[in-house]
Amino acid sequence: MSGEESISYTESIHRAKNIYRFPLIPVRGIPLMSHIANNWDEICAFQPHPSDLLIATYPKAGTTWTQEIVDLLLHNGDADVCRRAPTVQRVPFLEIFAPQPIPSGLELLSKMDPPRVIKTHLPIQLVPKGFWENKCKTIYVARNAKDNMVSYFHFDRMNQTQPEPGPWDGYIHKFMKGELGWGSWYDHVKGYWKERQTRNILYLFYEDMKENPRREVERVMRHLDLLLPDDVISRIVELTSFQVMKENPMANYTFIPKPIFDFSISPFMRKGVVGDWSNHFTAEQSKMFDEDYERKMEGWNIPFRTQI
Ligand code: PPS
């Protein structure tokens, strides 16, 4: 589908006036937006092809960035090809069902030939079994809890289909209790960490990508069994920098109309930094969060960094 077609698609959503904040409904104990929960059987039954690649993340951990890196790697760093359509059409979002700002993942997938790159925010236990049975390659991106939550908070404010975030202080507690869409951050990052070796999962950290994007792009390249020349890798690093992606209409979500993504509240490509949490948490909130974090993450040794 071309970018032009996608714009008319979103305009039609705009006209439909059926935009509202979807409530959360638990699916096997995980709160998912109602349009996902109501279509769960179909989502769960999705059969990927062994050549399909899964990009899995907790929301706001660096999905779009990784999608862009992967698309460019698969197209030899060709910027024009990777501007063929918005991210949501190049990389179907497995569990999303219309009416949404984003086209239904299963519908898009049914029109695409493998190998496909597929996005999901599902925790590992809800990922359709076919991905593991078919030994599909997976990339998981994790981001430190505090920055991840800040980014999610601003996204919930601006995306008028996400559940109402409420005030910041209450949001922290919802995050800690796993009450946001797609459930507990803690369980999400642990679930993929535990299985990373047995299920061919490349486990990336947002902070590592910020610190040394070239090193991480090369890790993704090797995971995809590709070997691209140095100058192509350099171009991909440049094209996937925050500044370049923020200006790229096929990567920055500006094609989604204002009634759905209200950029006057917060842009999708917001800050793209490590450590913005320190501008949001009070000292007291930070202490309370850290103490709870230590309890929940004890014994896991997942190397998260809240600063670089
Ligand atoms: S989503 O809606 O779950 O798919 O969002 P996701 O893409 O996972 O996360 C959005 C956050 O990632 C930041 N971002 C980037 N940071 C650095 N470099 C690049 N290229 C990049 N692309 C996206 C984006 O700005 C959001 O983070 P915040 O902290 O809100 O700025």
Residues whose N, C-alpha, C, O or C-beta is under 5 A from the ligand:
A	BS01	PPS	Y58 P59 K60 A61 G62 T63 T64 W65 S151 T240 S241 F242 M245 F268 M269 R270 K271 G272 V273
